[in-house]
Amino acid sequence: MPKIKSAKKALRQSFRRKKQNIQRKIGLKKSIKAFHGFLKAGKIEEAKKQLSLVYKLADKTAKANTIKKGKADRIKSRLSQLLVKKPS
């Protein structure tokens, strides 16, 4: 355990940031799962709404450096391709 005051603060900050990063990732994953669920159920309109939410969460997660920008772009690209392939 740290003994210096600044090291103690740095430890608190790292725990707080770790928790926030985990929450962001979990939120993104849940959003993607919901999108897949709408696609399987054939609910195209709900899937389109969910896709915009996934875009928003992916961009915010990448902006916070929790995931890389390329990964966010890849997620968005693959999900939009799934939506296009799905017959209306």
N, CA, C and O atoms as a Tinker XYZ file with bonds, in Angstrom:
   352  protein
     1  N      0.846000   -1.185000    0.000000    73     2
     2  CA     0.000000    0.000000    0.000000    64     1     3
     3  C      0.888000    1.245000    0.000000    63     2     4     5
     4  O      1.960000    1.268000    0.605000    81     3
     5  N      0.413000    2.267000   -0.692000    73     3     6
     6  CA     1.208000    3.497000   -0.751000    64     5     7
     7  C      1.248000    4.207000    0.607000    63     6     8     9
     8  O      0.319000    4.126000    1.410000    81     7
     9  N      2.347000    4.895000    0.820000    73     7    10
    10  CA     2.513000    5.626000    2.076000    64     9    11
    11  C      2.421000    7.132000    1.859000    63    10    12    13
    12  O      2.015000    7.875000    2.753000    81    11
    13  N      2.795000    7.568000    0.676000    73    11    14
    14  CA     2.803000    8.998000    0.369000    64    13    15
    15  C      1.391000    9.433000   -0.023000    63    14    16    17
    16  O      0.650000    8.692000   -0.669000    81    15
    17  N      1.041000   10.647000    0.384000    73    15    18
    18  CA    -0.306000   11.160000    0.168000    64    17    19
    19  C     -0.688000   11.170000   -1.306000    63    18    20    21
    20  O     -1.804000   10.784000   -1.653000    81    19
    21  N      0.214000   11.603000   -2.177000    73    19    22
    22  CA    -0.089000   11.671000   -3.603000    64    21    23
    23  C     -0.255000   10.270000   -4.195000    63    22    24    25
    24  O     -1.050000   10.080000   -5.115000    81    23
    25  N      0.484000    9.295000   -3.680000    73    23    26
    26  CA     0.356000    7.923000   -4.152000    64    25    27
    27  C     -0.980000    7.320000   -3.731000    63    26    28    29
    28  O     -1.588000    6.542000   -4.467000    81    27
    29  N     -1.426000    7.694000   -2.526000    73    27    30
    30  CA    -2.735000    7.224000   -2.057000    64    29    31
    31  C     -3.843000    7.775000   -2.952000    63    30    32    33
    32  O     -4.778000    7.060000   -3.315000    81    31
    33  N     -3.725000    9.049000   -3.299000    73    31    34
    34  CA    -4.724000    9.666000   -4.167000    64    33    35
    35  C     -4.700000    9.007000   -5.546000    63    34    36    37
    36  O     -5.755000    8.754000   -6.128000    81    35
    37  N     -3.513000    8.728000   -6.072000    73    35    38
    38  CA    -3.396000    8.086000   -7.374000    64    37    39
    39  C     -4.047000    6.706000   -7.361000    63    38    40    41
    40  O     -4.660000    6.298000   -8.348000    81    39
    41  N     -3.919000    5.997000   -6.262000    73    39    42
    42  CA    -4.540000    4.686000   -6.126000    64    41    43
    43  C     -6.065000    4.803000   -6.132000    63    42    44    45
    44  O     -6.754000    4.027000   -6.793000    81    43
    45  N     -6.583000    5.788000   -5.381000    73    43    46
    46  CA    -8.039000    6.011000   -5.370000    64    45    47
    47  C     -8.545000    6.333000   -6.771000    63    46    48    49
    48  O     -9.576000    5.825000   -7.211000    81    47
    49  N     -7.793000    7.191000   -7.461000    73    47    50
    50  CA    -8.201000    7.577000   -8.816000    64    49    51
    51  C     -8.203000    6.374000   -9.755000    63    50    52    53
    52  O     -9.110000    6.223000  -10.574000    81    51
    53  N     -7.204000    5.532000   -9.638000    73    51    54
    54  CA    -7.123000    4.387000  -10.546000    64    53    55
    55  C     -8.272000    3.420000  -10.291000    63    54    56    57
    56  O     -8.812000    2.846000  -11.237000    81    55
    57  N     -8.660000    3.227000   -9.019000    73    55    58
    58  CA    -9.810000    2.371000   -8.716000    64    57    59
    59  C    -11.087000    2.953000   -9.306000    63    58    60    61
    60  O    -11.900000    2.231000   -9.884000    81    59
    61  N    -11.258000    4.276000   -9.153000    73    59    62
    62  CA   -12.453000    4.935000   -9.671000    64    61    63
    63  C    -12.511000    4.817000  -11.190000    63    62    64    65
    64  O    -13.570000    4.533000  -11.751000    81    63
    65  N    -11.383000    5.032000  -11.854000    73    63    66
    66  CA   -11.336000    4.953000  -13.317000    64    65    67
    67  C    -11.573000    3.534000  -13.814000    63    66    68    69
    68  O    -12.235000    3.320000  -14.829000    81    67
    69  N    -11.025000    2.572000  -13.085000    73    67    70
    70  CA   -11.222000    1.168000  -13.466000    64    69    71
    71  C    -12.710000    0.813000  -13.414000    63    70    72    73
    72  O    -13.234000    0.157000  -14.314000    81    71
    73  N    -13.375000    1.251000  -12.358000    73    71    74
    74  CA   -14.803000    0.976000  -12.205000    64    73    75
    75  C    -15.605000    1.616000  -13.340000    63    74    76    77
    76  O    -16.508000    0.989000  -13.893000    81    75
    77  N    -15.276000    2.863000  -13.689000    73    75    78
    78  CA   -15.965000    3.554000  -14.771000    64    77    79
    79  C    -15.742000    2.858000  -16.106000    63    78    80    81
    80  O    -16.672000    2.725000  -16.902000    81    79
    81  N    -14.511000    2.413000  -16.354000    73    79    82
    82  CA   -14.197000    1.735000  -17.605000    64    81    83
    83  C    -14.973000    0.427000  -17.733000    63    82    84    85
    84  O    -15.485000    0.099000  -18.803000    81    83
    85  N    -15.053000   -0.315000  -16.630000    73    83    86
    86  CA   -15.796000   -1.572000  -16.647000    64    85    87
    87  C    -17.265000   -1.307000  -16.924000    63    86    88    89
    88  O    -17.888000   -2.030000  -17.702000    81    87
    89  N    -17.832000   -0.271000  -16.295000    73    87    90
    90  CA   -19.238000    0.067000  -16.520000    64    89    91
    91  C    -19.494000    0.458000  -17.977000    63    90    92    93
    92  O    -20.519000    0.088000  -18.551000    81    91
    93  N    -18.568000    1.200000  -18.567000    73    91    94
    94  CA   -18.717000    1.593000  -19.964000    64    93    95
    95  C    -18.715000    0.373000  -20.876000    63    94    96    97
    96  O    -19.542000    0.263000  -21.782000    81    95
    97  N    -17.785000   -0.536000  -20.632000    73    95    98
    98  CA   -17.689000   -1.735000  -21.466000    64    97    99
    99  C    -18.937000   -2.603000  -21.327000    63    98   100   101
   100  O    -19.455000   -3.116000  -22.319000    81    99
   101  N    -19.415000   -2.765000  -20.096000    73    99   102
   102  CA   -20.607000   -3.570000  -19.860000    64   101   103
   103  C    -21.808000   -2.947000  -20.559000    63   102   104   105
   104  O    -22.606000   -3.654000  -21.173000    81   103
   105  N    -21.940000   -1.623000  -20.468000    73   103   106
   106  CA   -23.047000   -0.943000  -21.137000    64   105   107
   107  C    -23.017000   -1.136000  -22.634000    63   106   108   109
   108  O    -24.057000   -1.351000  -23.256000    81   107
   109  N    -21.832000   -1.062000  -23.221000    73   107   110
   110  CA   -21.686000   -1.265000  -24.662000    64   109   111
   111  C    -22.054000   -2.690000  -25.046000    63   110   112   113
   112  O    -22.758000   -2.907000  -26.033000    81   111
   113  N    -21.583000   -3.660000  -24.273000    73   111   114
   114  CA   -21.884000   -5.060000  -24.569000    64   113   115
   115  C    -23.382000   -5.352000  -24.452000    63   114   116   117
   116  O    -23.940000   -6.077000  -25.275000    81   115
   117  N    -24.031000   -4.787000  -23.430000    73   115   118
   118  CA   -25.471000   -4.993000  -23.265000    64   117   119
   119  C    -26.238000   -4.386000  -24.428000    63   118   120   121
   120  O    -27.218000   -4.958000  -24.904000    81   119
   121  N    -25.790000   -3.235000  -24.878000    73   119   122
   122  CA   -26.429000   -2.566000  -25.999000    64   121   123
   123  C    -26.303000   -3.401000  -27.274000    63   122   124   125
   124  O    -27.254000   -3.507000  -28.048000    81   123
   125  N    -25.132000   -3.987000  -27.486000    73   123   126
   126  CA   -24.911000   -4.829000  -28.666000    64   125   127
   127  C    -25.781000   -6.086000  -28.587000    63   126   128   129
   128  O    -26.358000   -6.508000  -29.590000    81   127
   129  N    -25.874000   -6.678000  -27.402000    73   127   130
   130  CA   -26.716000   -7.862000  -27.233000    64   129   131
   131  C    -28.176000   -7.539000  -27.510000    63   130   132   133
   132  O    -28.884000   -8.340000  -28.121000    81   131
   133  N    -28.630000   -6.378000  -27.067000    73   131   134
   134  CA   -30.010000   -5.969000  -27.327000    64   133   135
   135  C    -30.241000   -5.819000  -28.822000    63   134   136   137
   136  O    -31.294000   -6.201000  -29.333000    81   135
   137  N    -29.257000   -5.261000  -29.526000    73   135   138
   138  CA   -29.359000   -5.110000  -30.985000    64   137   139
   139  C    -29.502000   -6.474000  -31.650000    63   138   140   141
   140  O    -30.358000   -6.660000  -32.515000    81   139
   141  N    -28.663000   -7.429000  -31.246000    73   139   142
   142  CA   -28.737000   -8.777000  -31.813000    64   141   143
   143  C    -30.087000   -9.419000  -31.511000    63   142   144   145
   144  O    -30.648000  -10.119000  -32.353000    81   143
   145  N    -30.606000   -9.179000  -30.309000    73   143   146
   146  CA   -31.914000   -9.719000  -29.940000    64   145   147
   147  C    -33.021000   -9.183000  -30.831000    63   146   148   149
   148  O    -33.901000   -9.935000  -31.251000    81   147
   149  N    -32.983000   -7.884000  -31.123000    73   147   150
   150  CA   -33.988000   -7.300000  -32.007000    64   149   151
   151  C    -33.881000   -7.879000  -33.410000    63   150   152   153
   152  O    -34.894000   -8.115000  -34.067000    81   151
   153  N    -32.661000   -8.106000  -33.867000    73   151   154
   154  CA   -32.484000   -8.680000  -35.206000    64   153   155
   155  C    -33.035000  -10.095000  -35.271000    63   154   156   157
   156  O    -33.715000  -10.455000  -36.232000    81   155
   157  N    -32.748000  -10.901000  -34.253000    73   155   158
   158  CA   -33.251000  -12.278000  -34.234000    64   157   159
   159  C    -34.767000  -12.313000  -34.204000    63   158   160   161
   160  O    -35.386000  -13.172000  -34.832000    81   159
   161  N    -35.369000  -11.378000  -33.473000    73   159   162
   162  CA   -36.822000  -11.330000  -33.356000    64   161   163
   163  C    -37.470000  -10.737000  -34.599000    63   162   164   165
   164  O    -38.690000  -10.799000  -34.749000    81   163
   165  N    -36.672000  -10.166000  -35.486000    73   163   166
   166  CA   -37.215000   -9.577000  -36.709000    64   165   167
   167  C    -37.771000   -8.183000  -36.516000    63   166   168   169
   168  O    -38.507000   -7.688000  -37.369000    81   167
   169  N    -37.436000   -7.549000  -35.421000    73   167   170
   170  CA   -37.921000   -6.192000  -35.138000    64   169   171
   171  C    -36.915000   -5.186000  -35.708000    63   170   172   173
   172  O    -36.021000   -4.715000  -35.005000    81   171
   173  N    -37.077000   -4.871000  -36.980000    73   171   174
   174  CA   -36.105000   -4.056000  -37.697000    64   173   175
   175  C    -36.105000   -2.609000  -37.192000    63   174   176   177
   176  O    -35.038000   -2.016000  -37.032000    81   175
   177  N    -37.271000   -2.041000  -36.944000    73   175   178
   178  CA   -37.342000   -0.646000  -36.493000    64   177   179
   179  C    -36.658000   -0.471000  -35.136000    63   178   180   181
   180  O    -35.914000    0.487000  -34.925000    81   179
   181  N    -36.918000   -1.409000  -34.219000    73   179   182
   182  CA   -36.275000   -1.328000  -32.910000    64   181   183
   183  C    -34.763000   -1.525000  -33.048000    63   182   184   185
   184  O    -33.978000   -0.902000  -32.334000    81   183
   185  N    -34.366000   -2.403000  -33.980000    73   183   186
   186  CA   -32.936000   -2.645000  -34.203000    64   185   187
   187  C    -32.263000   -1.373000  -34.711000    63   186   188   189
   188  O    -31.134000   -1.076000  -34.320000    81   187
   189  N    -32.939000   -0.622000  -35.574000    73   187   190
   190  CA   -32.363000    0.627000  -36.084000    64   189   191
   191  C    -32.182000    1.640000  -34.955000    63   190   192   193
   192  O    -31.166000    2.331000  -34.888000    81   191
   193  N    -33.172000    1.724000  -34.074000    73   191   194
   194  CA   -33.061000    2.630000  -32.928000    64   193   195
   195  C    -31.924000    2.196000  -32.006000    63   194   196   197
   196  O    -31.164000    3.021000  -31.500000    81   195
   197  N    -31.826000    0.883000  -31.798000    73   195   198
   198  CA   -30.772000    0.358000  -30.930000    64   197   199
   199  C    -29.397000    0.578000  -31.554000    63   198   200   201
   200  O    -28.419000    0.810000  -30.843000    81   199
   201  N    -29.321000    0.505000  -32.892000    73   199   202
   202  CA   -28.048000    0.708000  -33.575000    64   201   203
   203  C    -27.523000    2.121000  -33.329000    63   202   204   205
   204  O    -26.324000    2.314000  -33.127000    81   203
   205  N    -28.418000    3.103000  -33.345000    73   203   206
   206  CA   -27.961000    4.464000  -33.084000    64   205   207
   207  C    -27.450000    4.598000  -31.644000    63   206   208   209
   208  O    -26.504000    5.342000  -31.383000    81   207
   209  N    -28.078000    3.876000  -30.719000    73   207   210
   210  CA   -27.608000    3.881000  -29.337000    64   209   211
   211  C    -26.234000    3.206000  -29.228000    63   210   212   213
   212  O    -25.366000    3.666000  -28.487000    81   211
   213  N    -26.048000    2.111000  -29.975000    73   211   214
   214  CA   -24.755000    1.428000  -29.981000    64   213   215
   215  C    -23.677000    2.366000  -30.524000    63   214   216   217
   216  O    -22.576000    2.434000  -29.978000    81   215
   217  N    -23.998000    3.088000  -31.601000    73   215   218
   218  CA   -23.049000    4.052000  -32.170000    64   217   219
   219  C    -22.620000    5.064000  -31.104000    63   218   220   221
   220  O    -21.435000    5.351000  -30.934000    81   219
   221  N    -23.611000    5.591000  -30.397000    73   219   222
   222  CA   -23.341000    6.612000  -29.379000    64   221   223
   223  C    -22.438000    6.054000  -28.278000    63   222   224   225
   224  O    -21.457000    6.687000  -27.888000    81   223
   225  N    -22.779000    4.867000  -27.785000    73   223   226
   226  CA   -21.992000    4.278000  -26.703000    64   225   227
   227  C    -20.589000    3.903000  -27.165000    63   226   228   229
   228  O    -19.622000    4.073000  -26.422000    81   227
   229  N    -20.475000    3.393000  -28.389000    73   227   230
   230  CA   -19.153000    3.020000  -28.909000    64   229   231
   231  C    -18.266000    4.254000  -29.035000    63   230   232   233
   232  O    -17.091000    4.224000  -28.670000    81   231
   233  N    -18.832000    5.329000  -29.552000    73   231   234
   234  CA   -18.049000    6.559000  -29.705000    64   233   235
   235  C    -17.637000    7.137000  -28.352000    63   234   236   237
   236  O    -16.502000    7.583000  -28.184000    81   235
   237  N    -18.559000    7.129000  -27.387000    73   235   238
   238  CA   -18.234000    7.662000  -26.060000    64   237   239
   239  C    -17.175000    6.804000  -25.371000    63   238   240   241
   240  O    -16.283000    7.325000  -24.702000    81   239
   241  N    -17.282000    5.483000  -25.539000    73   239   242
   242  CA   -16.313000    4.584000  -24.923000    64   241   243
   243  C    -14.933000    4.789000  -25.542000    63   242   244   245
   244  O    -13.919000    4.759000  -24.843000    81   243
   245  N    -14.903000    4.995000  -26.851000    73   243   246
   246  CA   -13.623000    5.241000  -27.527000    64   245   247
   247  C    -13.050000    6.598000  -27.133000    63   246   248   249
   248  O    -11.838000    6.742000  -26.970000    81   247
   249  N    -13.915000    7.584000  -26.982000    73   247   250
   250  CA   -13.456000    8.917000  -26.606000    64   249   251
   251  C    -12.816000    8.901000  -25.216000    63   250   252   253
   252  O    -11.873000    9.645000  -24.948000    81   251
   253  N    -13.340000    8.048000  -24.343000    73   251   254
   254  CA   -12.798000    7.939000  -22.990000    64   253   255
   255  C    -11.576000    7.028000  -22.942000    63   254   256   257
   256  O    -11.049000    6.755000  -21.864000    81   255
   257  N    -11.120000    6.553000  -24.107000    73   255   258
   258  CA    -9.957000    5.661000  -24.229000    64   257   259
   259  C    -10.148000    4.339000  -23.493000    63   258   260   261
   260  O     -9.173000    3.716000  -23.073000    81   259
   261  N    -11.395000    3.910000  -23.335000    73   259   262
   262  CA   -11.656000    2.598000  -22.748000    64   261   263
   263  C    -11.446000    1.522000  -23.806000    63   262   264   265
   264  O    -10.896000    0.458000  -23.521000    81   263
   265  N    -11.887000    1.805000  -25.027000    73   263   266
   266  CA   -11.564000    0.965000  -26.173000    64   265   267
   267  C    -10.915000    1.863000  -27.214000    63   266   268   269
   268  O    -11.028000    3.086000  -27.145000    81   267
   269  N    -10.236000    1.254000  -28.175000    73   267   270
   270  CA    -9.586000    2.047000  -29.202000    64   269   271
   271  C    -10.595000    2.492000  -30.240000    63   270   272   273
   272  O    -11.639000    1.863000  -30.412000    81   271
   273  N    -10.286000    3.573000  -30.931000    73   271   274
   274  CA   -11.189000    4.126000  -31.938000    64   273   275
   275  C    -11.444000    3.115000  -33.056000    63   274   276   277
   276  O    -12.560000    3.018000  -33.564000    81   275
   277  N    -10.421000    2.371000  -33.432000    73   275   278
   278  CA   -10.574000    1.368000  -34.484000    64   277   279
   279  C    -11.552000    0.279000  -34.099000    63   278   280   281
   280  O    -12.315000   -0.202000  -34.937000    81   279
   281  N    -11.534000   -0.108000  -32.845000    73   279   282
   282  CA   -12.471000   -1.131000  -32.381000    64   281   283
   283  C    -13.898000   -0.601000  -32.419000    63   282   284   285
   284  O    -14.818000   -1.321000  -32.805000    81   283
   285  N    -14.086000    0.642000  -32.023000    73   283   286
   286  CA   -15.418000    1.245000  -32.065000    64   285   287
   287  C    -15.909000    1.296000  -33.510000    63   286   288   289
   288  O    -17.068000    0.983000  -33.785000    81   287
   289  N    -15.034000    1.688000  -34.428000    73   287   290
   290  CA   -15.408000    1.739000  -35.839000    64   289   291
   291  C    -15.750000    0.353000  -36.366000    63   290   292   293
   292  O    -16.693000    0.190000  -37.141000    81   291
   293  N    -14.987000   -0.636000  -35.946000    73   291   294
   294  CA   -15.219000   -2.013000  -36.395000    64   293   295
   295  C    -16.561000   -2.526000  -35.886000    63   294   296   297
   296  O    -17.297000   -3.181000  -36.625000    81   295
   297  N    -16.881000   -2.233000  -34.635000    73   295   298
   298  CA   -18.164000   -2.646000  -34.055000    64   297   299
   299  C    -19.307000   -2.026000  -34.853000    63   298   300   301
   300  O    -20.253000   -2.714000  -35.237000    81   299
   301  N    -19.209000   -0.722000  -35.098000    73   299   302
   302  CA   -20.272000   -0.017000  -35.816000    64   301   303
   303  C    -20.436000   -0.568000  -37.229000    63   302   304   305
   304  O    -21.557000   -0.752000  -37.704000    81   303
   305  N    -19.324000   -0.828000  -37.891000    73   303   306
   306  CA   -19.364000   -1.325000  -39.259000    64   305   307
   307  C    -20.018000   -2.699000  -39.328000    63   306   308   309
   308  O    -20.884000   -2.934000  -40.172000    81   307
   309  N    -19.618000   -3.587000  -38.463000    73   307   310
   310  CA   -20.144000   -4.956000  -38.494000    64   309   311
   311  C    -21.627000   -5.001000  -38.160000    63   310   312   313
   312  O    -22.380000   -5.760000  -38.770000    81   311
   313  N    -22.049000   -4.193000  -37.198000    73   311   314
   314  CA   -23.461000   -4.197000  -36.836000    64   313   315
   315  C    -24.322000   -3.591000  -37.940000    63   314   316   317
   316  O    -25.427000   -4.070000  -38.198000    81   315
   317  N    -23.829000   -2.550000  -38.588000    73   315   318
   318  CA   -24.605000   -1.954000  -39.677000    64   317   319
   319  C    -24.690000   -2.917000  -40.860000    63   318   320   321
   320  O    -25.701000   -2.941000  -41.562000    81   319
   321  N    -23.637000   -3.713000  -41.091000    73   319   322
   322  CA   -23.690000   -4.724000  -42.149000    64   321   323
   323  C    -24.725000   -5.781000  -41.827000    63   322   324   325
   324  O    -25.427000   -6.249000  -42.724000    81   323
   325  N    -24.835000   -6.169000  -40.562000    73   323   326
   326  CA   -25.850000   -7.144000  -40.173000    64   325   327
   327  C    -27.255000   -6.610000  -40.434000    63   326   328   329
   328  O    -28.137000   -7.344000  -40.878000    81   327
   329  N    -27.447000   -5.336000  -40.155000    73   327   330
   330  CA   -28.760000   -4.738000  -40.348000    64   329   331
   331  C    -29.116000   -4.676000  -41.831000    63   330   332   333
   332  O    -30.273000   -4.884000  -42.195000    81   331
   333  N    -28.147000   -4.397000  -42.683000    73   331   334
   334  CA   -28.391000   -4.326000  -44.134000    64   333   335
   335  C    -28.690000   -5.706000  -44.696000    63   334   336   337
   336  O    -29.555000   -5.851000  -45.559000    81   335
   337  N    -27.978000   -6.724000  -44.209000    73   335   338
   338  CA   -28.181000   -8.092000  -44.708000    64   337   339
   339  C    -29.532000   -8.651000  -44.329000    63   338   340   341
   340  O    -30.108000   -9.445000  -45.073000    81   339
   341  N    -30.047000   -8.245000  -43.174000    73   339   342
   342  CA   -31.318000   -8.761000  -42.677000    64   341   343
   343  C    -32.452000   -8.313000  -43.582000    63   342   344   345
   344  O    -32.615000   -7.112000  -43.798000    81   343
   345  N    -33.246000   -9.243000  -44.123000    73   343   346
   346  CA   -34.356000   -8.845000  -44.989000    64   345   347
   347  C    -35.456000   -8.124000  -44.218000    63   346   348   349
   348  O    -35.800000   -8.516000  -43.103000    81   347
   349  N    -35.992000   -7.098000  -44.800000    73   347   350
   350  CA   -37.019000   -6.301000  -44.119000    64   349   351
   351  C    -38.359000   -6.996000  -44.125000    63   350   352
   352  O    -39.334000   -6.462000  -43.594000    81   351
